[in-house]
């Protein structure tokens, strides 16, 4: 084979490789075309509402805690759509107390542009057991048989399924006619409103209906102390030993109500985030 022919074949091979590389590059959109990550956020706050300080170690973000400190979990939804947040503490569901399972677990529904403050393991619709830092062996998760899950708080976010809006119904309305009499009638007792501008008075709620609405829906929550289940698949990714856990603390009033919610995807969350915590050491 002559030298010029070899040069031509080599050039063609390089061109083919370049086209293949471009093909693969085009299959993945550049970073400026990729959809942004969901803006949901999770933070730990103390009793005064101050966010716990964070530190970076081994590629993870850790929150600084100390034994005996009570904390709450603040979850924010800065979007125009309701979202369900399924929360686990040390691998245990914050609502049912069972081993975390965000596919089948129940979460807190957060209104658009709103936030929710989770103050403990839920005991009922009206009370929680406070989150308090303690030793790992005294943590709620360890006492329920899952000590390997201590030291992490996980949140899975499920946006609500969007419902198609019904088509607008256009109705022909005749032009307004001049009233036969003025809207306001005058009598011996002064001016009385008898025309359309007065509006229809709101009907009063009956005593039985008011009692039924104030009673609320019956609780279908699982007991706060569930039976042992196999541990969840939480993996810290290192060989460090955690010095803090979260205990099943004292009772506090914290009322919630049950509302209907349908996930856009029942089993695939839009975002799963984890917060690690430990003491200063």
C-alpha positions in Angstrom: 0.0 0.0 0.0 1.4 3.4 -1.0 2.1 6.0 1.7 -0.5 8.6 0.3 -3.2 5.9 0.4 -2.4 5.1 4.1 -2.7 8.8 4.9 -6.1 9.0 3.3 -7.4 5.9 5.2 -6.1 7.2 8.5 -7.8 10.5 7.9 -11.1 8.8 7.1 -10.8 6.7 10.3 -10.2 9.8 12.4 -13.2 11.5 10.8 -15.5 8.5 11.6 -14.3 8.5 15.2 -15.0 12.2 15.5 -18.5 11.8 14.1 -19.2 9.0 16.6 -18.0 11.1 19.5 -20.2 14.0 18.4 -23.1 11.6 18.1 -22.7 10.5 21.8 -22.1 14.1 22.9 -25.3 15.2 21.3 -27.2 12.4 23.0 -26.6 14.1 26.4 -27.7 17.8 26.4 -25.2 20.3 27.6 -25.4 21.6 31.2 -27.2 24.8 30.1 -30.0 22.7 28.6 -30.5 20.2 31.4 -33.4 20.8 33.7 -32.4 22.4 37.0 -32.5 20.4 40.2 -35.6 20.7 42.3 -35.2 23.6 44.7 -36.6 21.8 47.8 -34.6 22.3 50.9 -34.2 20.6 54.3 -32.6 22.1 57.4 -32.3 21.3 61.1 -33.4 24.0 63.6 -33.1 24.2 67.4 -36.0 25.2 69.6 -35.4 28.9 68.9 -35.6 28.4 65.2 -31.8 28.8 64.6 -30.4 26.6 61.9 -27.7 24.2 63.1 -24.2 24.9 61.8 -22.9 22.7 59.0 -19.4 21.3 58.2 -18.0 19.4 55.2 -16.2 16.2 55.7 -15.3 13.3 53.4 -17.5 14.7 50.6 -20.6 15.0 52.9 -22.3 17.9 54.8 -22.6 17.3 58.5 -24.8 19.2 60.9 -23.3 19.9 64.3 -25.3 18.6 67.3 -24.8 18.0 71.0 -26.3 15.5 73.4 -29.6 16.7 74.9 -30.3 19.3 72.3 -33.8 19.2 70.9 -34.1 19.9 67.1 -36.8 20.2 64.5 -36.7 19.4 60.8 -37.7 22.3 58.5 -38.7 21.3 54.9 -39.4 24.1 52.3 -41.2 24.0 49.1 -40.4 27.1 46.9 -42.5 25.8 44.0 -46.0 26.6 42.8 -47.1 22.9 43.3 -47.9 20.9 46.4 -45.3 18.3 47.3 -45.2 15.4 49.7 -42.1 15.0 51.9 -41.5 11.5 53.3 -39.0 12.0 56.2 -36.9 9.4 58.0 -34.7 10.0 61.0 -31.9 7.4 61.7 -33.6 5.2 59.1 -37.0 5.4 60.9 -40.1 6.9 59.4 -41.0 10.1 61.2 -44.7 9.4 60.9 -45.1 5.7 61.5 -41.9 4.8 63.3 -41.3 1.9 61.0 -38.1 1.3 58.9 -38.0 4.0 56.2 -39.8 3.1 53.0 -40.6 6.2 50.9 -42.5 4.3 48.3 -45.2 3.0 50.8 -44.7 5.5 53.6 -46.8 8.5 54.2 -45.4 12.0 54.2 -46.1 15.6 55.0 -47.9 17.7 52.3 -46.3 21.1 51.9 -48.3 23.9 50.2 -46.9 25.9 47.3 -44.2 28.4 48.5 -44.7 27.0 52.0 -42.8 25.0 54.6 -43.5 22.5 57.3 -41.8 22.1 60.7 -41.6 18.5 61.8 -41.0 18.5 65.6 -40.7 14.8 66.4 -41.8 11.2 65.8 -45.6 11.4 65.3 -47.6 9.7 68.0 -51.1 10.8 66.8 -52.7 13.6 64.8 -52.2 15.9 67.8 -48.8 15.0 69.4 -45.2 14.0 68.6 -42.3 12.6 70.6 -39.5 15.2 70.4 -36.3 14.8 68.4 -33.4 15.0 70.8 -29.8 14.1 70.3 -28.5 11.3 72.4 -25.9 8.5 72.4 -26.2 6.1 69.5 -27.1 3.2 71.8 -30.0 5.2 73.3 -31.4 6.3 70.0 -34.9 5.3 68.9 -33.5 3.4 65.9 -31.0 1.4 68.0 -33.6 0.5 70.5 -35.8 -0.8 67.7 -33.0 -3.0 66.3 -31.4 -0.8 63.6 -28.3 0.8 65.1 -26.6 0.9 61.7 -28.9 3.6 60.5 -28.1 6.2 63.2 -26.8 9.6 62.1 -28.7 10.5 59.0 -31.9 12.2 58.1 -33.5 11.5 54.7 -36.2 13.2 52.8 -37.9 12.0 49.6 -40.0 14.5 47.6 -43.0 13.6 45.6 -44.8 16.4 43.6 -48.5 16.2 43.2 -50.1 14.8 40.0 -51.3 17.7 37.9 -54.9 17.5 36.8 -55.9 18.8 33.4 -58.0 21.9 33.5 -61.5 21.6 32.1 -62.1 23.6 28.9 -63.5 27.0 29.5 -67.2 27.2 28.9 -68.3 30.4 27.1 -71.8 31.5 27.8 -73.6 34.3 25.9 -74.7 37.0 28.4 -77.3 39.6 27.3 -76.3 43.2 27.9 -77.5 44.6 31.2 -80.7 46.6 31.2 -81.5 49.6 33.3 -83.3 48.5 36.5 -86.9 49.3 36.9 -86.2 50.7 40.4 -83.0 51.8 42.2 -81.0 49.1 44.1 -81.4 51.0 47.3 -84.9 51.5 48.7 -85.6 54.1 51.3 -88.1 53.5 54.0 -89.0 55.0 57.4 -86.0 53.2 59.0 -83.4 54.6 56.7 -81.8 53.1 53.6 -82.0 49.3 53.1 -80.2 47.2 50.6 -82.5 45.1 48.5 -80.8 44.9 45.1 -78.0 42.9 43.6 -75.2 45.0 45.3 -76.1 43.6 48.7 -74.9 40.0 47.9 -76.4 36.8 49.3 -75.8 36.2 53.0 -73.7 33.2 53.9 -75.9 30.4 55.4 -75.1 29.4 59.0 -73.5 26.0 59.6 -75.7 23.7 61.6 -74.6 22.5 65.0 -74.2 18.9 63.9 -72.1 19.9 60.9 -69.9 22.2 62.9 -69.3 19.4 65.4 -68.4 17.0 62.7 -65.9 19.4 61.0 -64.2 20.2 64.3 -63.9 16.5 65.2 -61.6 15.8 62.2 -60.9 12.6 60.4 -60.0 9.5 62.5 -56.3 8.7 62.8 -55.0 5.8 60.7 -51.4 6.2 61.9 -49.4 3.2 62.8 -48.4 2.8 66.4 -45.3 4.8 67.5 -43.5 1.7 68.6 -43.7 -0.7 65.7 -42.4 -4.3 65.6 -38.9 -4.9 64.3 -38.4 -4.9 60.6 -35.3 -5.5 58.5 -33.0 -2.5 58.3 -33.2 0.0 55.5 -30.5 0.3 52.9 -28.8 3.4 54.3 -25.1 3.5 53.5 -22.9 6.1 55.0 -20.2 5.3 52.5 -17.3 5.4 55.0 -16.0 3.6 58.1 -16.6 6.4 60.6 -18.5 5.7 63.8 -21.3 8.1 64.6 -21.3 9.7 68.1 -24.9 10.9 68.1 -28.3 9.5 67.5 -31.9 10.7 67.9 -34.0 9.6 70.8 -37.8 9.2 71.2 -38.2 12.2 73.4 -40.9 13.8 75.5 -44.4 14.4 74.2 -45.3 17.8 72.6 -48.5 19.1 71.1 -48.3 19.2 67.3 -51.5 19.0 65.3 -51.9 17.9 61.7 -54.9 17.0 59.6 -55.2 14.3 56.9 -55.7 15.6 53.3 -56.0 13.8 50.0 -52.9 13.7 47.8 -51.9 11.8 44.7 -48.3 11.6 43.7 -47.2 12.3 40.1 -45.1 9.1 40.4 -46.0 6.7 43.2 -42.5 5.1 43.5 -40.0 7.6 41.9 -39.4 10.7 43.9 -38.2 13.9 42.2 -35.5 14.3 44.8 -34.0 12.3 47.7 -31.7 14.2 50.0 -29.7 13.2 53.1 -28.4 15.2 56.0 -25.7 13.7 58.2 -25.2 14.9 61.8 -22.6 14.3 64.5 -21.0 16.0 67.5 -17.9 18.2 67.4 -15.5 15.3 67.8 
